[in-house]
Amino acid sequence: VLSAPSGAGKLSLLTRLRAADDRVTTATSVTTRAPRPGEVDGDHYHFVDMRRFNELLAADEFVEWAEVHGNRYGTLRSELERCLTAGKDVILELDVQGMRHLLRQGQDIVSIFLMPPSLEELESRLRKRGANDENDIRVRLQNAADEMAARGEYDYTIINDELDRAADELKSILDNERRRLQDS
C-alpha cells in the first residue's frame, strides 16, 4: 500500500517504479470524482457516478473504499484478483482510511507513506498542477496535515524531496520485501 497526501508525487513515483520493474503493477481504483485533464477511464481510474459506486458497494464488490476530499474511491475485488492472478507485486494507491481498512480485515500488507518535503512545497505542487480551485486546495492541505500525522502507522516513510532518490528508495523497499518473503 502506498499512501500520500494529494500532490506528494504518488503518480510520478509509481510511473517510475513500473517503468523500472515489470514485476510491479497497480490496481486501478474506482472513483466518483471527475477526470482531470489527460486522465483516461480504465487507466488512471474507473470513473463512475455516485449511483454506480453505491451499486458496487451494495454488491460488496470493494475490498476497501473511502470518502476523500468529498469523493469516493475504492478497490474492486475483481481488479485486485486480476492483478494477483497475473503473478505480479500489486501496489494499491490508498489513503490512510483505505490502509486502515485493509489492516482491520487482517490483510498482510506492506505499507509505505510518501511525504512531501514540507506543507509549503505541497501547496506549491498543488497550485502548479492547476487542477484544483482555492477551496479545494485548502481542503487538501488540511487533509494532508491529518494524513501526515498518521505516517507512524506505516511500515516505511519516504520523503519525496527529490524524485530520483525517492524512486530508488521505493525500489529498495520493494526489493527488500521480496527478499524477506523468499527467506520466510
Backbone as ProteinMPNN parsed JSONL, in Angstrom:
{"seq_chain_A": "VLSAPSGAGKLSLLTRLRAADDRVTTATSVTTRAPRPGEVDGDHYHFVDMRRFNELLAADEFVEWAEVHGNRYGTLRSELERCLTAGKDVILELDVQGMRHLLRQGQDIVSIFLMPPSLEELESRLRKRGANDENDIRVRLQNAADEMAARGEYDYTIINDELDRAADELKSILDNERRRLQDS", "coords_chain_A": {"N_chain_A": [[0.851, -1.176, 0.0], [0.61, 2.15, -0.92], [0.511, 5.307, 0.344], [-0.256, 8.795, 0.431], [-0.374, 12.36, 0.844], [-2.509, 14.341, -1.271], [-0.881, 15.462, -4.133], [1.691, 14.858, -3.358], [3.238, 13.271, -4.974], [2.667, 10.624, -5.76], [1.748, 9.427, -8.203], [3.819, 10.096, -10.021], [5.975, 8.763, -8.835], [5.102, 6.071, -8.855], [4.848, 5.677, -11.593], [7.532, 5.776, -12.415], [8.504, 3.551, -10.986], [7.054, 1.39, -12.126], [8.054, 1.517, -14.713], [10.678, 0.786, -14.27], [10.535, -1.757, -13.221], [9.165, -4.59, -14.216], [7.75, -6.439, -12.817], [5.921, -5.31, -11.227], [2.702, -4.036, -10.61], [-0.165, -1.879, -10.616], [-3.301, -1.636, -9.041], [-6.205, -0.5, -10.577], [-8.16, 1.993, -9.334], [-11.605, 2.696, -8.45], [-13.475, 5.671, -8.814], [-15.528, 8.451, -7.808], [-14.941, 10.98, -8.509], [-14.48, 13.628, -10.915], [-12.743, 13.19, -14.037], [-9.38, 14.394, -14.377], [-7.682, 16.693, -16.586], [-6.264, 14.857, -19.223], [-6.416, 12.401, -17.948], [-7.36, 8.987, -18.274], [-10.173, 6.955, -18.546], [-10.325, 3.838, -16.955], [-7.631, 3.51, -17.094], [-6.149, 5.463, -15.498], [-8.09, 5.746, -13.487], [-11.227, 4.087, -12.76], [-13.855, 5.785, -13.692], [-16.851, 6.63, -12.207], [-20.337, 7.38, -11.546], [-22.054, 8.494, -8.537], [-24.293, 6.871, -8.095], [-23.629, 4.446, -9.426], [-21.338, 3.744, -7.976], [-22.471, 3.29, -5.46], [-24.046, 1.069, -6.08], [-22.059, -0.861, -6.597], [-20.915, -0.924, -4.079], [-23.07, -1.861, -2.502], [-23.249, -4.407, -3.532], [-21.056, -5.575, -2.442], [-18.582, -5.383, -3.745], [-16.16, -4.164, -3.314], [-12.859, -4.336, -1.974], [-11.845, -2.516, -0.312], [-12.825, 0.815, 0.56], [-13.247, 4.391, 0.56], [-14.167, 7.726, 1.57], [-12.873, 10.632, 0.316], [-11.793, 13.94, 0.235], [-14.365, 14.707, -0.466], [-15.123, 12.958, -2.449], [-15.645, 9.559, -3.512], [-13.599, 6.657, -3.326], [-12.429, 3.459, -4.32], [-11.252, 0.028, -4.191], [-11.752, -2.51, -6.374], [-12.616, -5.898, -5.785], [-12.413, -7.675, -7.914], [-10.557, -6.37, -9.562], [-8.252, -6.397, -7.986], [-7.869, -9.169, -7.782], [-7.431, -9.76, -10.498], [-4.937, -8.528, -10.907], [-3.335, -9.947, -9.051], [-3.562, -12.543, -10.043], [-2.089, -12.315, -12.325], [0.399, -12.682, -11.372], [2.009, -10.708, -10.333], [3.63, -8.203, -8.256], [1.524, -6.244, -6.396], [0.689, -2.908, -6.111], [-1.242, -0.909, -4.149], [-2.689, 2.161, -4.37], [-3.621, 3.971, -1.879], [-5.547, 5.946, 0.458], [-5.124, 6.96, 3.909], [-7.364, 5.965, 5.296], [-8.125, 3.765, 3.692], [-5.873, 2.098, 3.93], [-5.986, 1.533, 6.662], [-8.406, 0.172, 6.737], [-7.803, -2.197, 5.315], [-5.942, -3.307, 7.115], [-7.596, -3.723, 9.363], [-9.123, -5.754, 8.345], [-7.364, -7.778, 8.487], [-5.519, -8.134, 6.504], [-2.429, -9.012, 4.981], [-0.167, -6.781, 4.541], [2.303, -4.543, 3.15], [3.116, -1.385, 4.081], [3.579, 1.9, 2.895], [4.35, 5.246, 3.384], [4.276, 8.215, 1.636], [5.845, 11.189, 1.91], [5.588, 14.732, 1.474], [8.231, 17.19, 1.126], [7.624, 19.407, 2.691], [4.79, 21.239, 3.993], [4.53, 23.622, 2.661], [5.842, 23.165, 0.228], [4.167, 21.175, -0.732], [1.791, 22.629, -1.086], [2.67, 24.34, -3.117], [3.078, 22.462, -5.189], [0.441, 21.535, -5.57], [-0.74, 23.879, -6.506], [0.711, 24.342, -8.869], [-0.114, 22.16, -10.349], [-2.624, 22.896, -11.172], [-5.215, 21.875, -11.172], [-7.059, 22.226, -9.235], [-9.376, 24.238, -7.415], [-9.27, 27.195, -5.272], [-10.592, 26.69, -2.797], [-10.631, 23.884, -2.799], [-7.89, 23.36, -2.702], [-7.295, 24.33, -0.124], [-8.781, 22.48, 1.436], [-7.467, 20.109, 0.729], [-4.903, 20.617, 1.756], [-5.44, 20.796, 4.51], [-6.377, 18.186, 4.935], [-4.017, 16.892, 4.274], [-2.323, 17.509, 6.41], [-3.571, 16.039, 8.444], [-3.325, 13.448, 7.366], [-0.534, 13.164, 7.233], [0.044, 13.082, 9.911], [-0.547, 10.507, 10.509], [1.508, 8.939, 9.619], [3.196, 7.37, 11.162], [1.886, 4.985, 11.467], [2.577, 3.401, 9.411], [4.685, 1.013, 7.691], [6.958, 1.949, 6.389], [8.455, 5.137, 5.576], [8.812, 7.511, 3.069], [10.433, 10.396, 2.022], [9.576, 12.631, -0.362], [11.498, 14.561, -1.619], [13.214, 14.701, -3.673], [12.781, 13.346, -6.716], [14.132, 11.199, -8.113], [15.722, 10.052, -6.071], [13.719, 9.328, -4.237], [12.335, 7.454, -5.784], [14.323, 5.499, -6.086], [14.501, 4.726, -3.412], [11.948, 3.637, -2.96], [12.052, 1.453, -4.731], [14.114, 0.016, -3.52], [12.904, -0.679, -1.073], [10.887, -2.361, -2.029], [12.458, -4.412, -3.209], [13.792, -5.361, -0.886], [11.599, -6.328, 0.6], [10.728, -8.355, -1.083], [12.921, -10.108, -0.871], [12.731, -10.698, 1.855], [10.319, -12.126, 1.935], [11.006, -14.34, 0.377], [12.89, -15.522, 2.015], [11.388, -16.386, 4.137]], "CA_chain_A": [[0.0, 0.0, 0.0], [1.304, 3.432, -0.968], [-0.368, 6.423, 0.694], [0.393, 10.104, 0.452], [-1.301, 13.463, 0.614], [-2.686, 14.77, -2.651], [0.194, 16.338, -4.6], [3.001, 14.447, -2.832], [4.019, 12.656, -6.039], [2.409, 9.176, -5.882], [1.686, 9.015, -9.608], [5.167, 10.194, -10.6], [6.796, 7.702, -8.254], [4.64, 4.775, -9.357], [5.186, 5.618, -13.023], [8.952, 5.408, -12.485], [8.687, 2.192, -10.499], [6.541, 0.445, -13.126], [8.97, 1.54, -15.856], [11.936, 0.155, -13.879], [10.329, -3.107, -12.695], [7.973, -5.134, -14.877], [7.058, -7.354, -11.902], [5.052, -4.474, -10.411], [1.513, -3.465, -11.231], [-1.042, -1.16, -9.707], [-4.725, -1.869, -9.251], [-6.894, 0.729, -10.956], [-9.257, 2.255, -8.408], [-12.858, 3.301, -8.89], [-13.708, 6.942, -8.131], [-16.664, 9.274, -8.219], [-14.5, 12.322, -8.907], [-14.38, 13.861, -12.356], [-11.371, 13.042, -14.555], [-8.56, 15.585, -14.609], [-7.201, 16.706, -17.973], [-5.277, 13.835, -19.567], [-6.704, 11.105, -17.329], [-8.099, 8.075, -19.142], [-11.004, 5.999, -17.82], [-9.825, 2.475, -17.045], [-6.176, 3.537, -16.97], [-5.851, 6.183, -14.26], [-9.175, 5.341, -12.587], [-12.519, 3.768, -13.355], [-14.683, 6.912, -13.277], [-18.266, 6.277, -12.132], [-21.138, 8.327, -10.772], [-22.344, 8.029, -7.181], [-25.259, 5.778, -8.182], [-22.906, 3.217, -9.759], [-20.476, 3.417, -6.844], [-23.325, 2.713, -4.425], [-24.42, -0.276, -6.528], [-20.897, -1.72, -6.363], [-20.782, -1.031, -2.626], [-24.157, -2.733, -2.025], [-22.955, -5.77, -4.001], [-19.823, -5.986, -1.762], [-17.559, -5.537, -4.79], [-14.918, -3.489, -2.931], [-12.029, -4.868, -0.898], [-11.76, -1.35, 0.564], [-13.284, 2.06, -0.039], [-13.226, 5.529, 1.478], [-14.536, 9.038, 1.032], [-11.725, 11.518, 0.449], [-11.982, 15.221, -0.458], [-15.723, 14.784, -0.972], [-15.35, 11.945, -3.481], [-15.414, 8.195, -3.068], [-12.584, 5.865, -4.006], [-12.452, 2.088, -3.842], [-10.542, -1.004, -4.945], [-12.618, -3.654, -6.672], [-12.058, -7.23, -5.554], [-12.08, -8.257, -9.219], [-9.335, -5.719, -10.045], [-7.145, -6.926, -7.19], [-7.671, -10.566, -8.214], [-6.83, -9.721, -11.835], [-3.517, -8.199, -10.737], [-2.663, -11.049, -8.354], [-3.536, -13.693, -10.953], [-1.009, -12.069, -13.285], [1.659, -13.052, -10.729], [2.836, -9.519, -10.101], [3.507, -7.487, -6.991], [0.471, -5.255, -6.581], [0.722, -1.729, -5.257], [-2.509, -0.207, -4.037], [-2.548, 3.576, -4.03], [-4.742, 4.186, -0.975], [-5.407, 6.937, 1.505], [-4.946, 6.382, 5.24], [-8.561, 5.181, 5.62], [-8.057, 2.508, 2.959], [-4.834, 1.271, 4.546], [-6.519, 1.062, 7.949], [-9.459, -0.799, 6.434], [-7.15, -3.469, 4.998], [-5.367, -3.847, 8.351], [-8.701, -4.239, 10.186], [-9.555, -7.018, 7.738], [-6.319, -8.766, 8.705], [-4.727, -8.303, 5.284], [-0.984, -8.967, 5.14], [0.29, -5.733, 3.621], [3.451, -3.695, 3.446], [2.59, -0.035, 3.902], [4.585, 2.944, 2.673], [3.779, 6.59, 3.355], [5.082, 9.164, 0.873], [5.745, 12.53, 2.498], [6.194, 15.872, 0.782], [9.283, 17.753, 1.98], [7.001, 20.359, 3.611], [3.446, 21.651, 3.571], [4.695, 24.714, 1.696], [6.138, 22.549, -1.066], [2.945, 20.501, -1.155], [0.89, 23.666, -1.607], [3.227, 24.766, -4.403], [2.798, 21.401, -6.169], [-0.989, 21.55, -5.863], [-1.034, 25.062, -7.324], [1.298, 24.131, -10.197], [-0.914, 21.161, -11.039], [-3.686, 23.646, -11.824], [-6.442, 21.078, -11.297], [-7.884, 22.434, -8.051], [-9.674, 25.632, -7.079], [-8.7, 27.639, -3.994], [-11.228, 25.967, -1.697], [-10.163, 22.505, -2.852], [-6.5, 23.357, -2.226], [-7.335, 24.457, 1.341], [-9.241, 21.197, 1.975], [-6.404, 19.123, 0.535], [-3.818, 20.912, 2.69], [-5.891, 20.387, 5.842], [-6.349, 16.717, 4.944], [-2.613, 16.472, 4.243], [-1.791, 17.574, 7.775], [-4.127, 14.888, 9.163], [-2.733, 12.233, 6.802], [0.878, 13.092, 7.626], [0.081, 12.723, 11.33], [-0.722, 9.048, 10.592], [2.619, 8.239, 8.967], [3.773, 6.406, 12.096], [1.157, 3.719, 11.354], [3.079, 2.733, 8.209], [5.946, 0.279, 7.832], [8.039, 2.766, 5.832], [8.161, 6.503, 5.156], [9.729, 8.079, 2.08], [10.238, 11.828, 1.808], [9.744, 12.908, -1.793], [12.108, 15.866, -1.848], [13.923, 14.56, -4.948], [12.056, 12.217, -7.292], [15.009, 10.061, -8.395], [16.091, 9.426, -4.801], [12.511, 8.69, -3.691], [12.075, 6.274, -6.615], [15.314, 4.496, -5.686], [14.141, 4.239, -2.076], [10.787, 2.768, -3.13], [12.542, 0.222, -5.361], [14.879, -0.693, -2.496], [11.932, -1.269, -0.145], [10.262, -3.481, -2.731], [13.455, -5.491, -3.302], [13.995, -5.921, 0.462], [10.401, -7.093, 0.968], [10.765, -9.59, -1.878], [13.911, -10.987, -0.246], [12.18, -11.128, 3.138], [9.309, -13.167, 1.646], [11.706, -15.536, -0.102], [13.608, -16.113, 3.141], [10.472, -16.902, 5.168]], "C_chain_A": [[0.892, 1.232, 0.0], [0.277, 4.518, -0.703], [0.442, 7.7, 0.703], [-0.674, 11.177, 0.353], [-1.391, 13.779, -0.878], [-1.577, 15.747, -3.031], [1.576, 15.948, -4.122], [3.856, 13.732, -3.872], [3.798, 11.167, -6.225], [2.468, 8.726, -7.336], [3.065, 9.049, -10.257], [6.053, 9.058, -10.111], [6.393, 6.327, -8.796], [4.934, 4.609, -10.841], [6.641, 5.201, -13.199], [9.18, 3.967, -12.056], [8.223, 1.174, -11.532], [7.45, 0.397, -14.344], [10.261, 0.785, -15.544], [11.775, -1.313, -13.481], [9.039, -3.676, -13.266], [7.243, -6.173, -14.02], [6.065, -6.617, -10.998], [3.864, -4.016, -11.239], [0.739, -2.7, -10.174], [-2.484, -1.502, -10.056], [-5.38, -0.53, -9.555], [-8.121, 0.899, -10.072], [-10.481, 2.799, -9.127], [-13.003, 4.623, -8.137], [-14.943, 7.637, -8.675], [-16.219, 10.673, -8.643], [-14.411, 12.416, -10.424], [-12.937, 13.664, -12.807], [-10.671, 14.392, -14.663], [-8.106, 15.559, -16.058], [-6.101, 15.659, -18.187], [-5.529, 12.478, -18.935], [-7.626, 10.29, -18.226], [-8.874, 7.089, -18.27], [-10.475, 4.586, -18.053], [-8.315, 2.39, -16.933], [-5.802, 4.203, -15.64], [-6.827, 5.797, -13.157], [-10.293, 4.766, -13.437], [-13.454, 4.86, -12.825], [-16.153, 6.504, -13.336], [-19.015, 7.375, -11.392], [-21.466, 7.697, -9.414], [-23.331, 6.861, -7.189], [-24.543, 4.456, -8.447], [-21.987, 2.794, -8.617], [-21.292, 2.735, -5.753], [-23.808, 1.314, -4.796], [-23.283, -1.267, -6.26], [-20.702, -1.955, -4.867], [-21.83, -1.993, -2.067], [-23.913, -4.193, -2.414], [-21.664, -6.32, -3.385], [-18.689, -6.257, -2.751], [-16.208, -4.938, -4.398], [-14.182, -4.248, -1.838], [-11.799, -3.756, 0.135], [-12.34, -0.172, -0.189], [-13.263, 3.153, 1.021], [-13.759, 6.767, 0.764], [-13.401, 9.998, 1.349], [-11.983, 12.777, -0.372], [-13.373, 15.318, -1.092], [-16.054, 13.813, -2.093], [-15.085, 10.569, -2.887], [-14.396, 7.502, -3.964], [-12.675, 4.449, -3.468], [-11.661, 1.168, -4.751], [-11.478, -2.181, -5.131], [-11.896, -4.965, -6.378], [-11.596, -7.844, -6.875], [-10.799, -7.659, -9.786], [-8.117, -6.247, -9.292], [-6.843, -8.366, -7.594], [-7.018, -10.638, -9.585], [-5.327, -9.478, -11.73], [-2.755, -9.35, -10.086], [-2.537, -12.278, -9.245], [-2.43, -13.552, -11.989], [0.367, -12.385, -12.684], [2.575, -11.881, -10.456], [2.674, -9.015, -8.675], [2.541, -6.34, -7.234], [0.65, -4.112, -5.59], [-0.65, -1.078, -5.321], [-2.221, 1.216, -3.601], [-3.778, 3.95, -3.213], [-4.48, 5.352, -0.039], [-5.286, 6.209, 2.843], [-6.145, 5.506, 5.617], [-8.514, 3.803, 4.954], [-7.032, 1.558, 3.551], [-5.34, 0.698, 5.863], [-7.587, -0.01, 7.736], [-8.851, -2.173, 6.135], [-6.545, -4.113, 6.247], [-6.45, -4.419, 9.262], [-9.224, -5.568, 9.656], [-8.523, -8.13, 7.941], [-5.48, -9.035, 7.468], [-3.236, -8.178, 5.615], [-0.441, -7.986, 4.105], [1.612, -5.144, 4.087], [2.99, -2.283, 3.128], [3.717, 0.988, 3.851], [3.858, 4.285, 2.623], [4.755, 7.516, 2.652], [4.815, 10.568, 1.397], [6.245, 13.584, 1.526], [7.291, 16.436, 1.687], [8.742, 18.746, 3.007], [5.591, 20.657, 3.116], [3.52, 22.784, 2.543], [4.977, 24.166, 0.3], [4.91, 21.825, -1.609], [1.956, 21.504, -1.745], [1.369, 24.154, -2.974], [2.924, 23.741, -5.493], [1.324, 21.377, -6.557], [-1.345, 22.731, -6.767], [-0.487, 24.896, -8.741], [0.495, 23.135, -11.017], [-2.094, 21.813, -11.758], [-5.009, 22.921, -11.945], [-7.422, 21.348, -10.163], [-8.141, 23.921, -7.829], [-9.161, 25.933, -5.673], [-9.29, 26.88, -2.808], [-10.732, 24.525, -1.639], [-8.72, 22.4, -2.352], [-6.462, 23.455, -0.701], [-7.756, 23.136, 1.996], [-8.133, 20.153, 1.879], [-5.231, 19.359, 1.491], [-4.191, 20.538, 4.119], [-5.865, 18.862, 5.963], [-4.921, 16.196, 4.97], [-2.016, 16.48, 5.637], [-2.288, 16.382, 8.594], [-3.492, 13.582, 8.683], [-1.281, 12.071, 7.257], [1.028, 12.73, 9.104], [-0.032, 11.212, 11.517], [0.466, 8.272, 10.037], [3.285, 7.205, 9.867], [3.068, 5.049, 12.072], [1.677, 2.866, 10.197], [4.402, 2.039, 8.493], [7.142, 1.125, 7.41], [7.531, 4.17, 5.541], [9.244, 6.937, 4.181], [9.409, 9.558, 1.969], [10.559, 12.123, 0.351], [10.229, 14.344, -1.999], [12.882, 15.886, -3.162], [13.44, 13.26, -5.566], [12.948, 11.004, -7.562], [15.384, 9.312, -7.12], [14.895, 8.694, -4.197], [12.168, 7.421, -4.471], [13.049, 5.152, -6.275], [14.969, 3.893, -4.324], [12.932, 3.297, -2.148], [11.202, 1.427, -3.729], [13.32, -0.62, -4.359], [13.951, -1.37, -1.486], [11.298, -2.493, -0.784], [11.225, -4.67, -2.826], [13.689, -6.16, -1.943], [12.805, -6.765, 0.893], [10.326, -8.396, 0.17], [11.74, -10.59, -1.268], [13.392, -11.549, 1.073], [11.164, -12.264, 2.938], [9.947, -14.458, 1.168], [12.382, -16.273, 1.043], [12.658, -16.744, 4.18], [9.774, -18.176, 4.735]], "O_chain_A": [[1.812, 1.349, 0.811], [-0.708, 4.643, -1.431], [1.649, 7.698, 0.945], [-1.762, 10.928, -0.167], [-0.462, 13.514, -1.641], [-1.355, 16.74, -2.339], [2.549, 16.631, -4.442], [5.066, 13.595, -3.687], [4.657, 10.495, -6.796], [3.157, 7.76, -7.665], [3.433, 8.117, -10.972], [6.796, 8.463, -10.891], [7.251, 5.52, -9.151], [5.239, 3.505, -11.291], [6.947, 4.361, -14.045], [9.955, 3.243, -12.681], [8.924, 0.195, -11.791], [7.604, -0.663, -14.951], [10.875, 0.209, -16.442], [12.764, -2.042, -13.408], [7.947, -3.29, -12.85], [6.23, -6.726, -14.448], [5.448, -7.218, -10.119], [3.999, -3.657, -12.409], [0.972, -2.866, -8.977], [-2.835, -1.639, -11.227], [-5.134, 0.458, -8.864], [-9.013, 0.05, -10.063], [-10.401, 3.291, -10.253], [-12.687, 4.693, -6.95], [-15.345, 7.446, -9.823], [-17.044, 11.469, -9.092], [-14.284, 11.408, -11.12], [-12.007, 13.938, -12.048], [-11.291, 15.402, -14.998], [-8.143, 14.507, -16.696], [-5.136, 15.592, -17.427], [-4.916, 11.492, -19.343], [-8.544, 10.821, -18.852], [-8.311, 6.465, -17.371], [-10.212, 4.186, -19.187], [-7.772, 1.31, -16.701], [-5.208, 3.57, -14.768], [-6.422, 5.55, -12.021], [-10.317, 4.925, -14.658], [-13.804, 4.86, -11.645], [-16.645, 6.083, -14.384], [-18.414, 8.197, -10.701], [-21.189, 6.521, -9.178], [-23.211, 5.952, -6.367], [-24.812, 3.458, -7.778], [-21.874, 1.603, -8.325], [-20.866, 1.728, -5.188], [-23.963, 0.462, -3.921], [-23.512, -2.369, -5.76], [-20.362, -3.061, -4.445], [-21.506, -2.848, -1.243], [-24.327, -5.106, -1.7], [-21.218, -7.406, -3.755], [-17.941, -7.225, -2.613], [-15.211, -5.177, -5.079], [-14.795, -4.743, -0.893], [-11.584, -4.033, 1.315], [-12.351, -0.152, -1.42], [-13.261, 2.876, 2.22], [-13.796, 6.839, -0.464], [-13.015, 10.158, 2.507], [-12.349, 12.69, -1.544], [-13.535, 15.943, -2.14], [-17.161, 13.846, -2.631], [-14.386, 10.437, -1.882], [-14.338, 7.724, -5.174], [-12.966, 4.251, -2.288], [-11.425, 1.473, -5.92], [-11.941, -2.779, -4.16], [-10.714, -5.119, -6.685], [-10.529, -8.454, -6.95], [-10.026, -8.369, -10.429], [-7.075, -6.512, -9.893], [-5.677, -8.737, -7.734], [-6.148, -11.477, -9.816], [-4.538, -10.151, -12.393], [-1.654, -9.69, -10.519], [-1.523, -12.975, -9.208], [-1.897, -14.548, -12.476], [1.377, -12.36, -13.388], [3.791, -12.049, -10.357], [1.714, -9.351, -7.982], [2.717, -5.557, -8.167], [0.75, -4.329, -4.383], [-1.151, -0.741, -6.393], [-1.58, 1.443, -2.575], [-4.844, 4.214, -3.768], [-3.329, 5.703, 0.224], [-5.341, 4.98, 2.893], [-5.97, 4.431, 6.19], [-8.829, 2.795, 5.586], [-7.281, 0.358, 3.664], [-5.144, -0.484, 6.148], [-7.651, -0.987, 8.483], [-9.326, -3.189, 6.641], [-6.626, -5.33, 6.417], [-6.258, -5.474, 9.867], [-9.709, -6.404, 10.418], [-8.778, -9.286, 7.605], [-4.8, -10.058, 7.391], [-2.838, -7.344, 6.428], [-0.278, -8.331, 2.935], [1.982, -5.239, 5.257], [2.523, -2.017, 2.021], [4.662, 0.951, 4.639], [2.87, 4.437, 1.904], [5.925, 7.595, 3.027], [3.691, 11.066, 1.332], [7.229, 13.355, 0.822], [7.282, 16.184, 2.892], [9.331, 18.914, 4.075], [5.245, 20.365, 1.971], [2.668, 22.884, 1.661], [4.42, 24.644, -0.688], [4.647, 21.859, -2.811], [1.355, 21.247, -2.788], [0.562, 24.356, -3.882], [2.551, 24.115, -6.605], [0.99, 21.22, -7.732], [-2.155, 22.595, -7.684], [-1.151, 25.269, -9.708], [0.427, 23.247, -12.241], [-2.516, 21.35, -12.818], [-5.852, 23.317, -12.75], [-8.504, 20.761, -10.13], [-7.257, 24.755, -8.022], [-8.679, 25.043, -4.972], [-8.554, 26.471, -1.91], [-10.445, 24.005, -0.561], [-8.374, 21.447, -1.654], [-5.689, 22.748, -0.054], [-7.162, 22.718, 2.99], [-7.888, 19.405, 2.826], [-4.632, 18.402, 1.981], [-3.356, 20.022, 4.863], [-5.395, 18.316, 6.961], [-4.638, 15.183, 5.609], [-1.284, 15.563, 6.007], [-1.523, 15.782, 9.348], [-3.159, 12.714, 9.49], [-0.855, 10.975, 7.621], [2.032, 12.137, 9.499], [0.344, 10.689, 12.567], [0.419, 7.042, 9.994], [3.884, 6.253, 9.366], [3.595, 4.07, 12.599], [1.25, 1.723, 10.033], [5.14, 2.416, 9.402], [8.216, 1.029, 8.005], [6.344, 4.377, 5.291], [10.435, 6.755, 4.431], [8.245, 9.936, 1.838], [11.676, 11.892, -0.11], [9.497, 15.211, -2.476], [13.173, 16.953, -3.702], [13.662, 12.186, -5.006], [12.547, 9.879, -7.263], [15.365, 8.082, -7.091], [15.033, 7.575, -3.703], [11.755, 6.423, -3.88], [12.654, 3.99, -6.186], [15.127, 2.691, -4.113], [12.904, 2.273, -1.466], [10.745, 0.378, -3.274], [13.196, -1.845, -4.354], [14.193, -2.51, -1.09], [11.185, -3.543, -0.15], [10.839, -5.806, -2.55], [13.774, -7.386, -1.861], [12.99, -7.821, 1.498], [9.903, -9.424, 0.699], [11.431, -11.777, -1.157], [13.585, -12.727, 1.375], [11.159, -13.241, 3.688], [9.487, -15.547, 1.512], [12.442, -17.502, 1.046], [13.092, -17.546, 5.006], [8.975, -18.73, 5.49]]}, "name": "protein", "num_of_chains": 1, "seq": "VLSAPSGAGKLSLLTRLRAADDRVTTATSVTTRAPRPGEVDGDHYHFVDMRRFNELLAADEFVEWAEVHGNRYGTLRSELERCLTAGKDVILELDVQGMRHLLRQGQDIVSIFLMPPSLEELESRLRKRGANDENDIRVRLQNAADEMAARGEYDYTIINDELDRAADELKSILDNERRRLQDS"}
